[in-house]
Amino acid sequence: MVSRAHRKRQKRAAKLGALPQWNLDDLYPGIDSPELRQDLESVQAQCLDFAAEFKGKLAALAAGPEAGQALAAAVGRYERLEELVGRLMSYASLVYAGDTADPKRAKFYGDVQERVTAATVHLLFFTLELNRIDDAVLEAAMRDPALGHYRPWLDDLRKEKPYQLEDRIEQLFHEKSVTSYAAWNRQFDETIAALRFKVGDRLLTIEPTLNLLQDPDGRKRRLAADALARTFKANLRTFALITNTLAKDKEISDRWRGFKDVADSRHLSNRIEREVVEALVDAVRAAYPDLSHRYYALKAKWFGRKTLPHWDRNAPLPKVAQRTIRWDDARATVLEAYGDFSPKMAEVADRFFTQRWIDAPVRPGKQPGAFSHPTVPSVHPYVLLNYQGKPRDVMTLAHELGHGVHQVLAAPNGALMAPTPLTLAETASVFGEMLTFRKLLARTTDKKQRKAMLAAKVEDMLNTVVRQIAFYVFERKVHTERRSGELTAERICDLWMETQSESLGPAIELREGYETFWCYIPHFVHSPFYVYAYAFGDCLVNSLYAVYEKSASGFAERYLEMLAAGGTRSYAELLAPFGLDARDPKFWQGGLGVIASLIGELEALG
């Protein structure tokens, strides 16, 4: 007998068209494949061999007659090991993301993680020893082009030198990661995947429940919000325990390493100065009244009210027909927008469709949200979506393909220098969204549809800038207070409500139940303080797009060159060819001004 849920999935599939599921064979043919078993068996031996050959010997190599060549050979070996480790962990994490509720997949992911952690403990010495080489000696060795090739990576590595610990402590931190933060990350993922939300007479997973908050039917939005609140409240102690444990785990690491501020380790990994982030946060918070407060008051007016309950914050505009966008149409829209900007950009993006690098359907147990996983340079990225045919889903496709194009273009830099700091990683994704939005807007002549599109774009920008900075402020409060002791679930809820009320403004009523909505945000768990990168990227793209609109020619080439640089250049170096400087306070005002101007256009439309 076919279940009701299965029939609904079939009906949705018929409306959306055939949705692609990724083919992970380019990494490994299967979790029981001989290729995977061989790599799992060899990674331990290769790491042991590397340690036997180089541990305790880097200083002597650096002082030798062919220092540059010798050190370059060692770094090259290390890079190849990083590639192998990255392939194993990428495959395990993608298999797991496909169904986090499947015990077999969960065990596979956990087993691979443990074996890789056990192997890579033998690599820890390498970066520690490199950073003990005298600066002048290493600089002399880098005059050899072989080692000079790795200068960007080595320069970044030197920035971490003040925060390194003695080798055995680094080993302990590394080995215990499986039973500390990594275990709590997994606990969060499996808890979220197992939750069910009773919306009316339906029992839903989190992704379709959150999707109902954008439903045209106000009753459905309220029922979904109530269902989310009930289930989160029933699991509040679990989420509070995860949050407290991870915050304490981070505090211990930060204290041992000597980081002063709760977010300094994130700033270091992003290769950005704390002062630049503080300037961004201050600028956005100061702009709350002119952005989110102003827009939500306008939206309440459209609904014939002075205020809106929190479940209506992302509601579609009243009296505007809601479109379901088939997958083929979404694909065509994004590729056309990318192609108008740069044929090369569209050609790279098209590979994701033709070569099955995308997993789009909503499935029980599948990780919620969306991402583009870069995997390793010798393979290619994979994109995960939960596509449900809404205009916002088209923007999400454009966003993740922006990441994917960036990752493909940066891959030739190799495993050590392809990765991009988070602040710049969000640039390509948000730029891809902007291209797609402008394309759709330009061909929309119906006044109501144009208004709806502008409103959706403003809401996306507010969610990317205002909401993410509010998240960052919330995280800072949680981590700062956690240094003085464990926070109760109620206290975490209070901090959430404080920061959300400040950012959303008086036109949004935060009704009972909303205090628990911090529970499901994965970035708080997986990547503390990641969230400001979204705001950085959005403001940067707004400024970048303004340069593009005024540029006569050559912009696309410079833009793709910026993406292809990967992690080989700092954000300041990459922005210089466009005449942009994120250290200038006016830079943030310009980016925020774009959002304010769109709100002004909406006000003019009435």
Order of alpha helices (4+ residues) and beta strands (2+ residues): alpha-alpha-alpha-alpha-alpha-alpha-alpha-alpha-alpha-alpha-alpha-beta-beta-alpha-alpha-alpha-alpha-alpha-alpha-beta-alpha-alpha-beta-beta-beta-alpha-alpha-alpha-alpha-alpha-beta-alpha-alpha-alpha-alpha-alpha
